[in-house]
Amino acid sequence: MPTHRITDSVYSVGALDPALRVFDISMPTPYGTSYNSYLIAGQKLAIVDTVRADFWEDFKYNVECLCDLAAIDYIIINHTEPDHSGSLAKLLDIAPNAQIVCTAAAQKNLRQIMNRDFACITVKDGDTLDLGNLTLEFIVAPMLHWPDTMMTYLQEEKALFSCDMFGAHFCQCEMHDDMTLYYDEYVLQFCEYYEIIMSPFAPFVRSGLEKLEKRVIGTIMPSHGPAITEHTEERLADYAEFARDSRDDEAKTAAVFYCSAHGCTRTLAEAIADGLRRKNVDVFLLDIEGADITALSMVVEQCDAFIMGAPTINSDAPAPVWNLLGALSVPKCRGKIGAVFGSYGWSGEASGYIRSRLEQLKFKVTQESLAICFMPSDEDIEAAHEFAAQIAESI
Ligand code: FEO
């Protein structure tokens, strides 16, 4: 990435990775990503974060374009995930006067990551660092999304180095959000990033946002993707909405998802949805075959109850069910109501397997599963209504 100026005193010096197509083994990155690092050129020099180890040469070149590496006074580490701390040891080799500034939890991690001694200032929430003409304030935000996370606020320029909050896996030459050509694609990646990386930590996002409310924020510089210079209010509002606690909503909600080979499980799903609606539960009823897994996960995360239906095929649940169950995570599911139903022909193992997975995900699965042989009869439909009524009671 070419270096560029973002605010009066801050320059982007990170690296672009346009070829990356999967991040952290799990997240598709159709537009690549960037490993952001920032040089704060005060009377003292500070670097915020480094880049992944294999991008060291790009990073070194960028910093050297702007300053003598040996003159760096501080290296701020907002969190220690290796895509941001991976070049730190090499930087310390040629910036021997630099002191690392990070949380105590990050200091502990860095010892394990670098296996060497280093000069370090550990900071607590609200601590400040004087760069001569500029002041950095540290906002400690554990579990946003690592235990060692903090954000850094440059007071004089109302600029926030937000760590992974407000990030996006997106990559273009000039990493500002004032782009016109690819703005919509960027915003989509911004939303995906929240969903996949940050949403498991929604309560911590809410407390992070509360801390930010005390400050005026003009510019946001995240650890991945464009600096937010033009649409700051919109992106802050997006996060407030993304992280909103759906338990504050009065309406009860349930996702009734299913696969159905011959319509038997579908018939049950429709009866369960009908039963829930009779009890004033808002229902998302969907055949998940071919559906987008990320979108399905978001619905499950936002609902009070998740009711999964599947036939048994070759003594197992079919692949779309496992794809969805594999994409869910404990932090998003813990404590929600879970239940299982399905039609089978002669063995019916699927409902037991799905139930076990829901229990692993820490759903509350108290309801006995509803398993029906072949096409549901009128009595089975009544049983499905009763099954739904009991779920509605437990939400
Ligand atoms: Fe790419 Fe948690 O950082």
Residues whose N, C-alpha, C, O or C-beta is under 5 A from the ligand:
A	BS01	FEO	E81 D83 D164
